Amino acid sequence: MDLTPAMIEQAQAKQRSSGLKNLSWVVGDAAPLVFPDAAFSAVVTRFSFHHFLDPKRVLAEMVRVCEPGGRVVVIDVFTSSAEQAEAYNRVEKLRDPSHVRALSLEELTGLFQDAGLLGQKTAFFRLEVALEALLAASFPNPGDGDRIRQTFAADVGVDRLGVGAHRRGGDIYFAFPIVVIAGRTKSAS
């Protein structure tokens, strides 16, 4: 499911090229989800929570459509301090105007606790990208690409953004801090 038809079209093309038949796609909003209660054994979102105005509501919807004892998984970027969040969110909004804000790790894990998810597990990784490759795949407003380049160049060796910006062969690389949080819905009584 995605709110953007172009994303669904890309997913369908990938599905066709992979020869997969057991998938279906829906254009729609995450809150509310269009699926009935307890419709899935696992509900997963990847790199979307930073786009939601109300992530608590979206997680509640994910829990609602997950069967008792099922898994709910959120994979997303996270921030580690108020200062880092402010710097990171500012540059991300330039790169992707649909970005709302990256949540802190404490906020994300707190959402899982508030939603009553059990057996919470977390795993961390860093998704390294070349800045120019990312900008080529992004749609910043006119002039914002140069502002982003300047921000990352100024952050090399400083790390206000929390992404470890560094130069390699004259190009700037950095790594998105990613968390995978998984929890289990309560079993039926």
Order of alpha helices (4+ residues) and beta strands (2+ residues): alpha-beta-alpha-beta-alpha-alpha-beta-alpha-alpha-beta-beta
